[in-house]
Amino acid sequence: MLKRKDFDAYVEQIKNCVEEYERRKLGNRQISLLLSNGKQLHLQFADKYIAHMLGINTTFLKNARLCRGESSYEILKDFLNNSFSIFSKLMKDGMVDEHKFFSPYIDTI
């Protein structure tokens, strides 16, 4: 079961990433990197990918009616803006399992 301090730490790290993403205005920008073997790597930072890249399970958050939004980015922003009440609701319902809303592939604290 996820502890409140760990949940808050996760949320704080994700908030910092989203703030940096918005500060740098990376939305819908494509970056190409030339690798030493001559191949190119193309990266796209579209809003619709950000929640997934940060390890947030927006499907669970929307299906559990914990967050609102039409797009995954809107759900992510709602999650970050209402994380205290979301955690409280999860505690009340006995559903505080980090693998429900955080990807099992993200680094743990």
C-alpha positions as CSV (number, residue, x, y, z in Angstrom):
1,M,0.0,0.0,0.0
2,L,1.3,3.4,-1.0
3,K,2.1,5.8,1.9
4,R,1.0,9.4,1.7
5,K,4.5,10.8,1.8
6,D,5.5,8.5,-1.2
7,F,2.4,9.6,-3.1
8,D,3.2,13.2,-2.5
9,A,6.8,12.7,-3.6
10,Y,5.6,11.0,-6.9
11,V,3.2,13.8,-7.5
12,E,5.8,16.5,-6.8
13,Q,8.3,14.9,-9.3
14,I,5.6,14.7,-12.0
15,K,4.5,18.3,-11.3
16,N,8.1,19.4,-11.8
17,C,8.3,17.5,-15.1
18,V,5.0,19.0,-16.4
19,E,6.1,22.5,-15.4
20,E,9.4,22.1,-17.2
21,Y,7.5,20.7,-20.3
22,E,5.2,23.7,-20.3
23,R,8.1,26.2,-19.6
24,R,10.1,24.9,-22.5
25,K,7.0,24.9,-24.7
26,L,7.8,21.4,-26.0
27,G,4.2,20.7,-27.0
28,N,3.8,19.2,-30.4
29,R,7.5,19.7,-31.1
30,Q,9.5,17.1,-33.0
31,I,13.2,16.6,-32.3
32,S,15.6,14.7,-34.5
33,L,18.9,13.3,-33.1
34,L,21.7,12.1,-35.4
35,L,23.3,9.0,-33.8
36,S,26.9,8.1,-34.2
37,N,26.0,5.2,-36.5
38,G,24.4,7.6,-39.0
39,K,20.8,6.8,-38.1
40,Q,18.3,9.4,-37.0
41,L,16.1,9.2,-33.9
42,H,12.9,11.2,-34.1
43,L,11.1,12.2,-30.9
44,Q,7.7,13.9,-30.7
45,F,6.5,15.7,-27.5
46,A,2.8,15.9,-28.1
47,D,0.4,16.6,-25.1
48,K,-1.3,13.3,-25.7
49,Y,1.8,11.4,-24.9
50,I,3.0,13.2,-21.8
51,A,0.9,11.4,-19.2
52,H,2.0,8.1,-20.6
53,M,5.7,9.1,-20.7
54,L,5.4,10.2,-17.1
55,G,3.9,6.9,-16.1
56,I,0.4,8.0,-15.3
57,N,-2.5,5.5,-15.9
58,T,-5.1,8.0,-17.1
59,T,-7.5,5.1,-18.0
60,F,-7.8,4.1,-14.4
61,L,-8.1,7.7,-13.2
62,K,-10.9,8.4,-15.7
63,N,-12.7,5.0,-15.2
64,A,-12.6,5.4,-11.5
65,R,-14.1,8.9,-11.9
66,L,-11.2,10.4,-10.0
67,C,-10.3,12.9,-12.7
68,R,-12.0,14.7,-15.5
69,G,-10.9,15.5,-19.0
70,E,-11.3,14.6,-22.6
71,S,-7.6,14.1,-23.3
72,S,-4.9,12.3,-21.3
73,Y,-3.2,15.6,-20.8
74,E,-6.3,17.2,-19.3
75,I,-6.7,14.1,-17.0
76,L,-3.0,14.5,-16.0
77,K,-3.5,18.2,-15.1
78,D,-6.6,17.4,-13.1
79,F,-4.8,14.7,-11.3
80,L,-1.9,17.1,-10.4
81,N,-4.3,19.8,-9.3
82,N,-6.5,17.5,-7.2
83,S,-3.9,15.0,-5.9
84,F,-4.8,15.6,-2.2
85,S,-8.5,14.9,-2.6
86,I,-7.8,11.9,-5.0
87,F,-5.5,10.3,-2.4
88,S,-8.0,10.9,0.3
89,K,-10.8,9.3,-1.8
90,L,-8.5,6.3,-2.5
91,M,-7.7,5.9,1.2
92,K,-11.4,6.0,2.0
93,D,-12.2,3.4,-0.6
94,G,-9.2,1.2,0.3
95,M,-7.7,1.5,-3.2
96,V,-4.3,3.0,-2.5
97,D,-2.3,0.8,-4.8
98,E,0.3,2.8,-6.7
99,H,0.1,0.3,-9.7
100,K,-3.4,1.4,-10.3
101,F,-2.5,5.0,-11.2
102,F,1.3,4.8,-11.6
103,S,3.0,2.6,-14.2
104,P,5.0,-0.3,-12.7
105,Y,7.9,0.8,-14.9
106,I,8.6,4.1,-13.3
107,D,11.4,4.4,-10.8
108,T,10.3,4.0,-7.2
109,I,11.3,6.4,-4.5
